[in-house]
Amino acid sequence: MEKPAPRDIKETMEIFEYANKMLDSLITKKQDDGKIDTAEIAMSFAANLPSGIRAYMGSGDVDDELKDLDDEEMMKLAMEGSKLAKKVLSLLMKPVLTNNNKHNIP
């Protein structure tokens, strides 16, 4: 039986791209008043819908993409995962300084 041709990680990267775009959008919205409401989440979702659709449409190929990773692809995914994790933490943490540089005391 012939071994399948190596795949790239295009579909996996599209999922990371969508997640990063959503987080960037939510982080931007949180900067206004330190909060995110349901309407802002919906607006972020709508603004990033094309990217989300692309990610969803290719998500069925992710398993196959992850089966034959080379070192370069593993490093690329690790870097993207790290970037994503930093954004999640940024979104969840309270800011130390507000926009007017006064301390934000909880």
N, C-alpha and C positions, 0 to 999 in steps of 0.2 A: 504494500500500500504506500502510495506516495505521500510525503509530508506536505501539508498545506503551505502555501507561500506565506512568508512573514507579512504581518499586517502593520500598519502604522497605528498611532493612537489618536487619530483625528476625532473620532466620536467621543472618546473619553475627555479630550481637551475641550470639546464643545460644552460638555457638562460643567467642567471647571469654569469655563468662560461665562456661562450663564450664572452660576453661583456667585462668581466674583462681581458680575454686573449688578446682580440683585443686592449684594452686600454693599457695594459702592453707593448704590442709590439710597439704601436705607441709612447708611452712615451719614450721607449728605443731609437727609431729612432730619436725622437726629441732632445734627449740629445747630439747627435753628433754635430749639427750645429744650434739648436734652431728652425728648420723648419721641415716640413714634406711635401714631394712632392707626386704626384700621384703614382709614381712608388713604393714608400715606403708603401703607403696605399695598393696598389695591392699586394705587397710582404707580408704584414701583413695578409691580407685577405687569401692569398694562404696558408700561414703557419698555419693559424687557421681554415682552411676549415673543417677538420674532426669534430672539436668541433662545428662549425657552422651548419654542416649538422645534427649532433645529436640534437642540439637545435631546428632546424627547424622541424625535424621529430616528435618531441614530443610537439611542440607548440600547437597543437590542444587540448591537455589535460590540458593546463594551466587554462582555465576557471573553469573546474571541480575541479582542485586542490585548487584554491583560494576560492571556495565556502564553504569549511569546515575546515578552518584553526584553529588549537588550539593555545594556548598562545606561546608555544615553537616555532612553525612554524612561527608565526607572528614576534617573536623576531629575528629569523634566517633571515627572509626576510628583516626586518628593518636593520639588521646589514649588509647584503649583499648590500642593496640599498645605505646605507651610504658609504660603501667602494667604490662602483661604482661612487657615486657622487664626492667623494674626488679625484678619478682618473680623472674624467672629468675635474674638476677644475684644477688639476695639468697639464693636457694636454693643457688647454686653457690659463693658466697664463704664463707670461714671467718669465723666471728664474731670480732670484736676483743675483746669482753668476754663472759665467761660469765654465767650467771644470778646468780652471787654477786659480780659486779663485779670479779673478779680477771682479770688479763690472760691471754688464751689464747695461749700461745706455741707455735707449731707445731714 
